[in-house]
């Protein structure tokens, strides 16, 4: 961090490289893409189609895509979003289908429990094999046929005769799409928002990366080896309804359909992978607006700055409204605002504006990677195993929950997963105006993200796992809206837990609690998506020297938070 707010990393933020050789593709006429394959626009079968495709000329990116809503097999021009329907007279076989694999001149796809294929340019579809449960993904090469069945929990491998050779445990719990490349089996999981690289024989996870958008529905590799991911779903929007004069605006939903490259860099020795990132600007400003006529002397107001981490880099910070001085707390920076005198109903604006590089990060650790003989550093035990934040760790209901959650488990990763799942089983999410202690939350059975964190912290610390809180805000996850001021809907908090020999690992508090009684996804277990801004790791985000006198921040000021997404970052070199 600079020593003064005016100093910056480099001469200018505008000089930082944001240019790249790809674009986000929004295919015209596409509804929901659930199969994707790279195609050579000069392929012989493509030239033999009855209708001459628009993209016969060499293109930067050409894709075959399965749109299950209309039954289209689309040829998509990656340079201008144009789409051509290749099967205008043969839609029915592809309606409600999933998955797509182009191997030589044969197109493979699945619908319900059946796997199909057709030889191009002939669109005559034939059944290949049937599984016990519905199939969502398929990948084919000369060595075998792989299909993904969510309900069975396996990826099944068949030989060319349709006989099952072996099966691999599916890495996630959602609908999965498959691809084969470089001797590995690649899996995308819609619910997990992740791409997995697996050993195709053992199913061992080599690494895993978070996708920058939610709901990945299909993926493929281009000729240069770049990984492209399709995303689908629905988004709410305000629709003009002129027939209703009393309520001319109505909430409706529309399809989301886009294709974007997944940029990733693996660090296998450190057990993590970073993925797509963005340059964002964050402003945090307090508006002093006391509720009562207060006269304060020597007010010291402290606001933590965004931290530097493996996935986040603070590039520049500047004061807003009132200058501040910087102090170091541990390995983090805090902006300190000094007010020698605050008069009754005095109005001021003060805060900071920061420019950050943020990326997605996902750790992959097997239970066997943990060395249980390594001790917790003594200073961590003194700081992160105690009740220093009203966690009610001495309350019987909290202590009993801590025992029930882990049972006889000793592995720290299994313990943390069991604690997380126990809390998800016991609590349902509900926004609340105040944060209650874990004993009250456990009795009540509902909680906000901050209350989830409190219960997780208490149960983990009682089981000897060092934990700390992290927050404070999430950037609105809409990278298409660049250069536009965006406001978060509310503040947020999550946690980190410490694994000796590895370090601090992130964990979301409650967003993975998406189904009743599990199984729960692990997309944000040991992971954070790019839109989380880490401000304050184990330290208070904001406080004053009047806190111990019972004066709350909300009684003194209103906060204003704004984000601006400036552009997507290039791959880490």
N, C-alpha and C positions, 0 to 999 in steps of 0.2 A: 504494500500500500504506500502511496505517496505520503510524505511527512506533512504536507499542507494540502488543503482542498483544491488549490489552484494547479497543482502538479498533475500530470497525466502520464499514462503509458503511451509512448510514441508521440509524434508531433500532432497528429490529427486522427480522429476516429474515421473521418471520411477516407483516409488512405488505407484503411483496413480492407483486405480483399473480400468482397462479397460476390464477385462475379463467378459464374460457373457455367459449365457446358451442358446443363440439363434444364428442363422446364417441367412444371407440373402440368399434366395432361388432363383435360376435362373433355372426354369424348362426346361429340355431338350426337344426340339421339340415343345415348346409353342410359339405362335405368339402374340396373344392379348387376355389376360384373362379378361373377362367381367362378370364373376360370380365365386364365391368362397364359399365353404362350408367345414366345418370340418367334418371328417368322422372317425369313429372308425374302425381301420383295422381288427378288429375281428367281425364286423357286419355280421349277418347271410346272408343278401342279397348279401354281397360282396363275401362270400364263394360260393354262388350258381351261380355266373356268369360262362358262358361257358368256358372262358379262366381264368385260375388261376392267379390272379394278383401277381405281383412281391413282393408286400409289405403286404403279409398276416401276416408276423411276426409283433410283436409289434414294432412300430416306435415312434420316438420322436415327429414327426409332419406329419400328413397325410391329404391331401386336395383333395376335388373334385373341379375341375376347368372347366369352360366353355370357350373354345377357339372359338370365333365366326368366326374367319377367315377360319378355316378348319371344324368347326362343331364338334370338339372333345369334349368329356367329359373325362377329364384326371384325373387319380389318381396319385397324386404327392407325392413322398417320400421326406419329408422335411430334411432328413439327408444327401442325396447325389444327389438331383436334378433329380433323375430318374422319368420318366413319363410313364404311361401305358394308352393306349386308351381303354376305357371301352366299347365304342359303335362303333367298327370298321365297322359294317354293317348298322349302323343307324345314319349316319352323317347329312343327309339332314334336319331333323327337327330342328337341332341346328345351322345351318348356319345363320349368321347375327342375332343371338339371343343375349339377354342381361339378366343379373340377374341370380341368382341361389339360390335356397333354398332347403335344405334337411330336411324334417319334417317326422320323423319316417322313413318309407321306401318309401316315395313319393318324387319325384324330381319335383320341380316347376321352371319354367323359362318363359321368355316372348320374343315375337318376333313381331315387328310392333305393332299393336293395340291389340294383343291377349295375354292372359295368358294361359299357357299350364301346364300339369302335366303328369307324367308317374310313374307307380308303379314299383319299382325295385324288382327283377332283370329283369322284363319284360320291354322292351324298346318301348312298344306301347304307343304312345303319343296321348293325347286327349285334346281338347279345353275346357277351363273352363269358361272364360268370355271375353268379348270384351269391350275396353274403346274407348272413342271418339278420343283420341290422342295416339301416340306411348308410350309404357311402357318401362322403363329402369331398374326398380328394383322391387323385390318382397320379401316379408317376410311373413311367415305363422306360426301360432301356433293354439292351440285349440280354441282361442277366436276370431280369424278373419284372414282375408287375406288382406295384405297391398300391394299396388302397387304405384309406383312413376311415374308421368307423367310430364315431363319438360314443355310441352307446356301449360298444364292447370295450372301449378304452384301449384299443390296440390299433397298430398299423400292421396289416396283414400282407405278407409277401407270397405271391403265387408264381409258378412257372408258366411257360407258354401254353401248357395243356389245361391250366386252371386248377392245378393241384397246389394246395397251400404248403409252402416250404417251411416257413417259420413266421413268428409274429413278434413285434416290438411294442413295448409299452408306450402309449401316446404321451408326449411330454406335458401337454396341457389338458384342460377339461372342456374346451370349447370345440366348435366345428373347425376342422383342420384341412388345410390345402397342402399339397406335396410337390416337390421337385427333386430332381437328381442332378448333381453337378460335382465334378472333381472327386468322384468316389464317395461323396457324402449324400445322405438323405436330408433334405431341407424341409422344414415344417413351419407353416404359419398357422397361428391359432387366433381365431377371431375374438374370443372372449379374453384371452391372455394378452392381446395386443403385442405379440412377440413373434420373432422369427428364430427358430431353433436350427442349429446345425448338429446332425446326429451321425454317429458311426453307423453305417447302414447294416452292419452285421450284428453288432451288440446292442444298438439303440442308445449307447452312451452319449450324453449331451456333451458336445465339444465346447460350445458356447451358445449364448442366447442374447438377443438384442431387442430392446423396445422399439416399436414403430412410432413415428412422430404423430400419427393420426390414430384415432380409435377405429375399431372394426375392420381390420384387414381381411379381405375376402378372397384374394388370390394373389399370386406372385409368379415371377419368372425371371430368368437371367437373359440379358441381351448378348450379342456377339462379342462384346468387349468384357463380359463377365460382370457387368453392373446388375444389381438386384433391383427390380422394379416391383412395387407393391400396389395393388388395387384396393381401394377402400369403398365401402358402401354403408348405407343406412338411411336414416331420415333426420331432418332438422326442422325445428319449428320456425315459422316466420309469420309476419303480420300480412294478411291478405285483405285487399280492399274489397268491401262488400257494399256496393252502392244501393242495393235493394233494401238494406237495413239502415234507415236514417238514424235510428236511435243508437246503433252500434255499428258504424260504417267500417270498422276494422275488426277482423276476426283472426284468431290464431289457427293456422293450418300447418300441414307438414308437407315437405317435398323431399324427393330423393337426393342423396348425396352420391356422387360417382366421380372418382378421380384416380389417377395413376401417378405415383411419385417414387423416385429412387430412394432406397434405404442406404444411407451412408453410415458405415460402421468401422470401428477400429477395435480389435480385440487385444487384451492384455492378459494372456493366459496365466502367466506366473502370478499376477495379482488378482486373478479370478474375476475380472470385470470386462465389460464391453461398453464403449460409448457409441451413441448413434446421433442421428441428425440434430443439429443445433441452430440457434438463432441469435442474432444480435438484437437485444432489447434494451429499451430505456425505461427505467422505473423512477417515478417521483413519489416521495412520501413527505407530505407537508402537514403540519399541525396549524390549525387556526385557533388561537387563544380566545376562548369565549367562556369565561367563568360563569357558573350558574349563580354564584353569590358575589357580593361585594367584598372581595378579598384584597388584602394588602400583604404582599409577600416580599421578604427581603432575601437577597442572595439565592434566588431560585436557580437550581442547576438541573437542566433537563437533558437526559441522555437517550439517544436513539442509535441502536446498533446499525452498522452498515452491512450490505451484502458480503458474505464470506467468500473466500477463495477455496475451491475444492477440486477434486478430480474432474467434475463435470461443470464447474462454474468458475468463471474468471471475471474479476472486477477490473474493468479497464479504466474507468474515470469516475470521479465523483465531484460534485460542486454544491455549494450551499444554495438554498432557496430562501429568500427573504432576510434571514439573519445569519451572519457568519458563525462558524463553529470551530472548535478546536478538536483535534483527534487524540483519543487515548487508546492504548492497547490493553485488551483484557484477554489473557491467554494468547491465542494466536489470531484474535479477531480485533477489528477496529470499531470504535464507538464514537459517534459525533456528539460532542458535549456543547450545549447551548447555555451561556451564562447570562442571567438577567439580574443585575444588582438590585433592581426594584421593580415590582409589578404592582401597579396601582389598580384600584377597584374598576372592574369592567374594562380594563385595558385590552386593546385589540392588536394582535400581531400575527404574522405568518412566519413560520420557520420550519426548516426541514432540509432534505437533500434530494438531489437528482443524480442517478447513477446509470452508467452504461455497462452492460454485462454481456458476456458470451455464456449461453446456457445450452446444455446438451442432455440427452437422455442417457441414463446409466443403468446397467443391469449386471448384478453380480451372479455368478454361478459357482456355488460351492456344494459339493456332495457331503454327506454326513461323514464320510471317511476322510475328508480333507481337514477335519478339525482335530487338532492335537489337544486332547483333554488334559494332558499333563502340564500344559503351559498355565502359569498362574495369572491372575488379574493383577495389574500394577497396583501397588498399595495406595497411591494417590487417587486412583480411580475408585477403589473400594471406599475410601473416605468421602468421596464426592458424589458417587453415582449409585451407591447401594443404600443410601440413607433417605429418610423422609425429610426432604428439605423444601417441599412445595405442597403441603397440605394433602398428602396422599393417603392418610388414614391407615398407614401400614401396621399400626398396633391394634386396629379394630378387628374383632373376631371374625366378622363376615368376610373381610378382605384376606385375612390369614388363612381361613378355610378355603376360600377361592383359589389362593396361591397353591395350596396343597392339592386340591382337586385338579387343577389345570394340568400339572405335569406328572402326577403320579410318581412312578419310580424312575422316570427318564433322567439320564445324566448328560446326554449329548446336547450341547448348547443350542445348535440349530433346531433339533427336534423339540427341545424345551420351548424355544421361542415360537415355533409353529404351533405347538399345542396350546400355548398361552393365547396366541392370536385367535385360533379357532375356538377356544373356550369362551373368549370375550365375544366373538361374533355370535356364538350360540346363545349367549346370555343377554345380549343387548340388541336393540333395534335403533336405527338412526333417527334422531329428532333434533331440530334446531331449537336451542333454548337461549333465553336472554342472559343467563348466568351459568357459571360452571360450578357444579357441586362436587363434593369429595367422593372418592371411589365407593365408600360404603353406601352412601345415599344412591349413587348411580346403579350399583348392583341390586339394591332393593327395588329400585324403580323399574329397571329393565330397559330403559331408553337413555340415549345420550347423544350429545353433539360430538364433533370431532375432538374438541378439547377434552371432553369427558371420557371418550374412548382412550385418548392418550393417557389420562390420569390413571385409569384402571390398568392399562397395559404396563405403565411404568411401575405401579405398585406391585403387580403380580410378578413382573420380571425381576425387580430388585429383591423382593422377598425370596426369589429362587436363585439369587447370586449372579444375575445378569446385569451388568452395568448398562444403564440406559440414560438418554438425555433427550430433551425436546428440541425440535427445530421448527422454524416457521419463517415467514409469517404470512406470505401471500402467494397465490397462484396467478400467473399471467393468464388472461383469457386465452384458451388454446385454439386460436384462430389465425394461423400464420398467413392465410390468404389476405387478411385485413392488415396490410402493411402500411406504415406511415399514418395510421389513424389512432387517435387517443382512445384507449380502452380502459375500462374500469372493472376491477374484480367485483364479484357479487358479494363476497364476505372474506374475512381473514381466515387463515387456515393454519393448522399445526400438525406436525407428524413427529416421528421420533427416529433415533439412531440407537442401535445396540452394539456393544463392543465384543468382538471375538478375539481373544489373545492369539497373536501370531498373524492376524489378518488386518484388524483395525475396526473402525466404525462403519457399520452397514446401515443404510436407510431402510425405513419401513413406514408405509402409509398407515394411518390410524384406522380408517374405516372404509375407504372406497372399494376394497375387495369384498366387503360384506354385501354381496349382490344376490345371494340366494338364501332361502331359509334352510338352516341346519347343514349347509355344505352339500357337496364338496366346494371349497372356496378356491378361486383362482389365486395364483401367486405372482401375478403380473407386477404388483408393487411391493412384494416381499423381497427385500434386498435390492430395491430398485426405486428410481425416481424418473418420471417423464421430464421432458425438457422445460415444461412450463412452471415447474416449481422453482421459486427463488429462495435460496437458503439465506436467511437473515437471523443470526443469533443461534449458535450451536451450544446449548447448555448454559447460555447466559440470557438475562432478561432482554427482550427486544426493546423495551422502552420503560423508563422509570424516572422518578425525580427524587431529590433529597427530602421531599416532604411526604414520601410514601409512608414512612413509619409513623407519621403523625395522623394517618387516616385520610389523607387527601388523595382521592382517586383521580386518575388521568381524565376520565370521562366528565369529572366535575369542572375541569379546567379548559378542555380544548376539544375540537372536532378534527378528525383526520381526513385528509384528501389523498387518495391513492390513484395513480395513473400509470398505465403501461403503454408503450409504443413499440411495435415489432418493426425493426428496420430492414431486416433481410435474413436470408438463410446463409449459414456459414458453410464454407467449403469443407471437404474432408480434412481431418487432422493429418498433417504430413508427418 
